[in-house]
Amino acid sequence: MSETELMDTTPYAFNRKVEGWMKTQKRIERSEWERTRWLAVMCMNPHLKKPLKPTDLFKFDDESKASKVVDPVVDEKANRISKKWRPE
């Protein structure tokens, strides 16, 4: 962002740009951690009797709080669509 753009930007627009940049950085970091977790599991599995899943090593906050509550409207729509494509 150039100095002119910065001076012409409203505080709200600037805040949105910063939030977008932070979200992108978090996504990149998360991707790197997921890759590291997967690599660790792939290196360990040949030496174990029972293979591990990447989530067995550690879970991210959003993985451990996974909700099992299903939205009935979405569930009904998904079932309707799958019935169209599955032969019975």
N, C-alpha and C positions, 0 to 999 in steps of 0.2 A: 504494500500500500504506500503510495507516494505521500509526501507531505501535503500536497494540495488536496488529494483525496481525503486525507485525515482531517484537514481543516473544514472540508465541505461536508463531512459526514455528521449526521446527528448522533447524539449519545446512544439512542436506541439502536440505530443501524450499526454503530461500532460494536455495541454489546452483542448483537446478533452475530457479527463476524467473528468476534472472539469466541463466543460459544460454539460456533461451527468449527473453528479451528481446534478448540479443545476436544470436541467430540471426535474429530478426525484423528487426533493424536491418541486418544484413548482407544479407538478402534484399532489403530496400528499396533499399539502396545499389547492389546488383548490378543491380536492375531499372532504376535511373536511368542507370547506365553502359551497359547494353544499349540503352536508348532513345537515348542520346547517340551511341553507335556507329552505330546504324541511321540516325539523322538525318544524320550526317556522310557516310555512304555515299550516301544519297538525294540530298544536295546535290552530291556529287562526280560521280555517275554520268552526268548529262547532258553533262558536259564531257569525258568519257573515251571512248576508242574501245572499250576492253574494260571492261564493267561490273565493279565490285567487289562482293564479298560482305562483310557486316559482319565476318566472321572474317578477311578479308584485311587489315583495318586493325590489329587486335590481337586476341589470344585471351586468354581468362581461363585461369587455371591448370588448371581442370578440363576445359577444351576442348582444351588442348594435350596432355593426358595421357589422351585418350580411348582406352580399351582396345578393341582389335578382337577380343578373346577372347570367344567366345560360349559361354554356358552350354548344354551339349548338351540338358539336360532342358528348359530354357525354349525353346530353338530347336525341339525336336521337338514340344512342345505348341503353339507358335505355328504350325508347319507343319500340324499336325493340324486346328487350328481354321480356318486359312485354306482348307484343302482342302474343308471343309464348306460354305464360303460362296462359293467360286469355282466357276463351271461349267467343266467340262473338255471 
